[in-house]
């Protein structure tokens, strides 16, 4: 009876371990995607700074070039805003994945502790049962010697 319960809990531990591994993989994928998009944002920001620095140097530019440069900077700024929104959304998604992983880890740890406790209790029960049998055998052997 106790062994059946231990086996059921052991199966639950294995299932929880698989769920934990899945949550870890998902979290790792979310981390990677977040970092890729963050790097893209950093690159865009660096590019914008470099472009602005190049424009701030004195040069012979006409009005058409100025308008072209302003239009290009507007596009770069729009790309930066869009990328910032993506990074923020990915940061939220990454945090949700992290919270999910924390829950799965806690569940797995709790089931593991329960399994260990049940196994210890079963070992103690079997040890007591064995000791009782040995005591009975010793008692019987001692009483036989008396007769």
N, C-alpha and C positions, 0 to 999 in steps of 0.2 A: 504494500500500500504506500509506504513512504518512498519506495523506489519509483513507483509510478509518478508520484508527485515530483520527485527529483528529475525524472526524465522529461516530464512536461515543462518544467522550469528550464531545463537544459535546452530544450527546443526553442523556448522563448528567448533565451540568451543568444542562441545562434541567429534567430530571426532579427533580434535587436542589433546584433553585430553587423548583419548585412545592411540593415537600414542605416546604421552609423556610417558604414563604408560608402553607401550611396550619398549620404548627406555630405561626407568629406569630399567626395569627387565633385559634387555640385558646387560646394563652397570653393574648391580650388579653381573650377572653371569660372566662377563669378569673379574671383580675385584676379585671374589672368585677364579676363575681358575688361575689368575695371582699369587695371594697370595699362593695358594697351590704349584704351581711350584717353586715359590721363596723359600718357606720353604724347598722343596725338595733339591734345590740347596744349601741352607744354611746347611742342614743336610749332604749332600755329602762333602761339604767343611770342615765342622767340623770333619767328619769321616776321611777325608784325613789327616788333621792336627794331629789328635789323632794317626793315624796309623804311620805317619812319626815320631812322638815323641816316639812311642813304638820302632820303628826300630833304632832310634838314641841312645837308651840305650845300653850299652855294654852287649853283650850276645855271647854265643857260637853258631855261625851260620856257616853252611857250604856253599859251593858255590851253591849248588842246592837250598837251602832256600833263598839265596840272589837273585838268578834268579827268583824264584817263587814270592818273594816279589816285585821285580821290575816289573814283568809281571802284577801282581795284581795292583800295583800303576799306571801302564800305563792304565789299564782298568778303574780305578777310575778317572784318569785324563780325559780320553775320555768321560766318563759319565758326568763329570763336564762341559766339553766344550759343549757337546750336550745340557745339561740342560741350560747352559747360552744362547745358541742360542734360545731355546724354550722360555725362560724368556724374551729375547729381542723381539721376535716375539709377544708374548702375551702382552708385554708392548705397542707395536705399536697398536695392536688390541684394547687394553683397551683405548688408547688415541683416536682412531677413534670412539669408542663407546661413549666416553665422549663428543667429538665434535658433534656427531649426537644428543645426548641428549640435549646439549646446544642449538642446532638449533631448536629442537622440543619444548623446553621450551620457547624460544624466540617467536616462531610462536604462541604457545598457549597464551602467555601473550599479544601479539599484538592483537590477535582476541578477547581476553577478554576485553582489553581496548576499542576496537572498539564497542563491544557489549554494554559495559557500556555507552559509548558516545551516541550511538543510542538510548538506553533506556532513558537516561537523556533528549535528544532532544525530544523524543516522549512525555515524561512526561511534558516537558515545553510547547510543542505544545498543548497538551490536556488541560493543566492549562490555557493557553491563550484563547483557544477556550471556555472553561467553563466561564472564566472571561468576555469574550465578550458577551456570552449569558446572564450572570447575569446583566451586564451593560445595555443590551438592554431591559431586563425585568424590571429593575429598571427605565429606561427611559420611557418605556411604562406605567408603573404604575404611575410615576410622571406626565406624560402628561394626563393621565386619570383623575387625581385629579384636574387638572386645568380646565377641562371642566365640 
